[in-house]
Amino acid sequence: MTHSMIRVGVDIGGTFTDAALSHAGGLATSKVLTNYAQPEQAILDGIGLAADKAGVAMSEIGQVIHGTTLVTNALIERRGAKLAFITTEGFRDVIEMRSENRFEQYDLNLSLPKPLVPREHRFTLSERIGPSGEVLLALDKAEVAEMVRRVLDGGYEAVAIGLMHAYANDAHERQMAEALRAAAPELSISLSSVISPQMRELPRFNTVIANAYVQPQVAAYLGRLVRRLDEAGVSAPVFMLHSGGGLISVETAAEQPVRLLESGPAGGAIFAADYARGHGRDAVLSFDMGGTTAKICLIEDGMPKTANTFEVARTYRFKKGSGMTVSTPVVEMVEIGAGGGSIASIDTLGRIQVGPRSAGSEPGPACYGRGGDEPTVTDANLLLGRLDPDNFAGGAIPLSVAASDSAVTGKLAQKLGMSAAEAAFGVTEMVDENMANAARVHSVENGRDIEHFTMIGFGGGAPLHACRLCEKLGIRELIIPPGAGVGSAIGFLKAPFSYEATRGLFQRLDAFDANSVNAALAELKEEATAFVRDGAKEAETTTRLTAFMRYAGQGWEIPVPLPHKTFADGDRAEILTAFEAAYRTLFGRTIDGLGVEITNWSLVVASHLPETPPVTRHDSGTTVAPLRQREFYDAALRQTVRAQEVERASMTPGRAVEGPAIIVESETTTIVTSGYRCIGQGDGSLRLIRKGDRP
């Protein structure tokens, strides 16, 4: 990859599809409404607009990077393949029994997510592999042949194979897969030993099932996208951003689509991490608010926090434990239904609630004038003066104040006996408080004091709400980067090529076997490097190693970063020290007298990215001349304030504006509340600092 290459990143969201095109003259961006029927059409439209702005031809584009919610949506909406699941006899119902945890202890009508594979499509084999990889019961060839016949007679489009302890020995899974492929070469087959070779059968089975369920649809979509791009003159290679925050080839994505579950939000975390490094901030709260959801992520030492499990398709949409747990590398973030298109309603207790339903882009908020009649967060912000009806999305989408007033009044204000403005304030305050609570819980769960963090806000909705969120959380500094409205798409351009390989290898630390660990890590390094070389070619790479460890008797592990090296049996003390440091960070203490266990290993190989240059930071500056005076409702003061409106382009390095102020640009609007002031920074960012604090 050369620095002169024209590259474009495209992110499909629930409301907008964003494009960011990097070229010799800088960065060109665009934002178009998402096309649900033909998502690839919105991609082509977005790339075309960005290319026109940059003055480049479509044929000059050298690389396309894409993130999509297609996998997540297919799982939530149950729009996948007709699927069969083959497992070990006695474990047919693992995915339905789940972990037996009640996420709502007192709900007598608790609704659990239905398995992706109904019981009649789950089949078993009389075989058994032990936890150390030993064959306890060999796989019978006649039974394999009978299973092939059953799958073919059932007319299945895809098959997931998840046998017990296949992470330790994949021979039986591969034997079954080879027989199926010989009989039906076109059949989509996913193996748990390939997709998720880790301990714990529930997440491993869920992961391979999810992968097989969406694979035919994702493969067809990606093939269609590549073809449409080629027809439009873009013959460049296409790469996908995976949920762990790195790039993989479109071919790998088609084989392992479960890795795309959170690809769009991961791009936003990469975007924020780049600015965290540039501003020299080691403790950052990334706040990404779009049209449908808001995402919050902790970024420390310039890297987003990651995890090896993720919940999808929750029956209680934002309730931990109510979804299907899959084990795939993911940037760890908390998500709530608080986007610009989130619909406000009144619950049975007469309270304003926001989300999780969203108006999306079809029909969109009431003010869009596209047939929507439900009050949304965007409608509330418009009524409170935070949006300019004539200059939304650069004037491309005129907003109707009358339509917003009608929706808020009819569906909220009249029922609550208050004015439309009061109801609109209730909507935005509920959204902001929900996000603040989510941020508090997320930081506490990770043993962090959020007041000492810097917030980086991006996405079309975050600059509108970030300052109020900082007030609620006690955060003194907020950064709004340039291009914040299309932050995830820009983040795609900053992501490395990377691949995370995992392996279940259970050991007690006091019986640590360095030889078996080194052999496993060598295989993981070879696997990950091969995938990275597909895209990065001769680029330099870095390697990160993580062991997942716990005290004996505990039910869950914690990630423990370790140096990537050849281990010796005498390294037990070093590994124990690293585990205790990680455990103390999370829980404030360690436990004496208990043994320590290692369950899984994770190794990430990533292409080396250029260092982010340090930003010239300004603590104060000369006042910028406003365009005009406008009014908006300041939630902290509980009153309407007269604010200065300034253009984002005028906020050059060292130029400042005191809150209350409104900073406008084509892709978003930044609200500076009365308690903050804003100064332009050397990289084009807006830096909001709480008044009365030292810079």
Secondary structure as GFF3:
##gff-version 3
##sequence-region A 1 695
A	DSSP	beta_strand	7	12	.	.	.	ID=ss1
A	DSSP	beta_strand	16	23	.	.	.	ID=ss2
A	DSSP	beta_strand	26	33	.	.	.	ID=ss3
A	DSSP	alpha_helix	39	54	.	.	.	ID=ss4
A	DSSP	three_ten_helix	58	60	.	.	.	ID=ss5
A	DSSP	beta_strand	63	67	.	.	.	ID=ss6
A	DSSP	alpha_helix	70	77	.	.	.	ID=ss7
A	DSSP	beta_strand	83	88	.	.	.	ID=ss8
A	DSSP	alpha_helix	94	97	.	.	.	ID=ss9
A	DSSP	three_ten_helix	119	121	.	.	.	ID=ss10
A	DSSP	beta_strand	122	125	.	.	.	ID=ss11
A	DSSP	beta_strand	128	129	.	.	.	ID=ss12
A	DSSP	beta_strand	135	137	.	.	.	ID=ss13
A	DSSP	alpha_helix	141	154	.	.	.	ID=ss14
A	DSSP	beta_strand	158	162	.	.	.	ID=ss15
A	DSSP	alpha_helix	171	183	.	.	.	ID=ss16
A	DSSP	beta_strand	188	191	.	.	.	ID=ss17
A	DSSP	alpha_helix	192	195	.	.	.	ID=ss18
A	DSSP	alpha_helix	201	231	.	.	.	ID=ss19
A	DSSP	beta_strand	238	241	.	.	.	ID=ss20
A	DSSP	beta_strand	247	249	.	.	.	ID=ss21
A	DSSP	alpha_helix	250	255	.	.	.	ID=ss22
A	DSSP	three_ten_helix	257	260	.	.	.	ID=ss23
A	DSSP	alpha_helix	263	278	.	.	.	ID=ss24
A	DSSP	beta_strand	283	289	.	.	.	ID=ss25
A	DSSP	beta_strand	294	300	.	.	.	ID=ss26
A	DSSP	beta_strand	303	304	.	.	.	ID=ss27
A	DSSP	beta_strand	306	307	.	.	.	ID=ss28
A	DSSP	beta_strand	310	312	.	.	.	ID=ss29
A	DSSP	beta_strand	324	326	.	.	.	ID=ss30
A	DSSP	beta_strand	330	331	.	.	.	ID=ss31
A	DSSP	beta_strand	334	336	.	.	.	ID=ss32
A	DSSP	beta_strand	342	346	.	.	.	ID=ss33
A	DSSP	beta_strand	352	358	.	.	.	ID=ss34
A	DSSP	three_ten_helix	366	368	.	.	.	ID=ss35
A	DSSP	alpha_helix	377	383	.	.	.	ID=ss36
A	DSSP	three_ten_helix	392	395	.	.	.	ID=ss37
A	DSSP	alpha_helix	401	408	.	.	.	ID=ss38
A	DSSP	pi_helix	409	413	.	.	.	ID=ss39
A	DSSP	alpha_helix	414	416	.	.	.	ID=ss40
A	DSSP	alpha_helix	420	445	.	.	.	ID=ss41
A	DSSP	three_ten_helix	450	452	.	.	.	ID=ss42
A	DSSP	beta_strand	454	458	.	.	.	ID=ss43
A	DSSP	alpha_helix	462	473	.	.	.	ID=ss44
A	DSSP	beta_strand	477	480	.	.	.	ID=ss45
A	DSSP	three_ten_helix	484	486	.	.	.	ID=ss46
A	DSSP	alpha_helix	487	494	.	.	.	ID=ss47
A	DSSP	beta_strand	498	508	.	.	.	ID=ss48
A	DSSP	three_ten_helix	509	511	.	.	.	ID=ss49
A	DSSP	alpha_helix	514	536	.	.	.	ID=ss50
A	DSSP	beta_strand	541	551	.	.	.	ID=ss51
A	DSSP	beta_strand	558	562	.	.	.	ID=ss52
A	DSSP	three_ten_helix	569	571	.	.	.	ID=ss53
A	DSSP	alpha_helix	572	587	.	.	.	ID=ss54
A	DSSP	beta_strand	596	607	.	.	.	ID=ss55
A	DSSP	beta_strand	622	623	.	.	.	ID=ss56
A	DSSP	beta_strand	628	634	.	.	.	ID=ss57
A	DSSP	beta_strand	639	647	.	.	.	ID=ss58
A	DSSP	three_ten_helix	648	650	.	.	.	ID=ss59
A	DSSP	beta_strand	655	658	.	.	.	ID=ss60
A	DSSP	beta_strand	661	664	.	.	.	ID=ss61
A	DSSP	beta_strand	669	672	.	.	.	ID=ss62
A	DSSP	beta_strand	676	680	.	.	.	ID=ss63
A	DSSP	beta_strand	686	690	.	.	.	ID=ss64
###
